[in-house]
Amino acid sequence: MGNKTSFKPGKEHWNWKGGKIIDTCGYMQILIDGKYIREHVYIIEKSIGRKLEYNEVVHHVDSDRLNNSIDNLQLMTRSEHCRLHASGTYPSEETRKKFREIRAGTNQKEKHPQWKSAVTKELIIEALGKFNKRKDAAEYLGIHVDTLRFRINYYNLTKEELNGWNK
């Protein structure tokens, strides 16, 4: 199999961004005591001097999930928050565009030390042509069978390119 790299936590990690990340929902998370938590929740909890109750949520007044100034945050019950959003208050097109731009820069698979850039689209097609089972093709390529499946999707390989293989 491929060479193993040791995990390096925090500042030593290859993709360290100073303890701040944007999660898949578009919220800023910060590193507190070795654990990432949503910044807007942390700010409200510090402001009110306690942890949030189960039925409490933090609402962004301007719908910008990255604007975590205390003036933009509002503590609400879950039911109040649901009613507010059901009334038609959605992020503006400008805010949605901002979310798309932020998410576009988060696909950094190619920078990961285990990406194995030698496993190209052409090599995958060749391996699947040689073997009857994906497991055998993955072993031939030196990658896990799940990684092979992800690469097939990543390269958007069609059934025709794969000589009849299903994604």
PyMOL commands that set and color helices and strands:
alter all, ss='L'
color gray80, all
select helices_A, chain A and resi 10-12+39-48+70-72+78-86+93-104+109-111+121-130+134-141+145-154
alter helices_A, ss='H'
color red, helices_A
select strands_A, chain A and resi 20-22+28-32+35-38+56-60+73-77
alter strands_A, ss='S'
color yellow, strands_A
deselect
rebuild
show_as cartoon
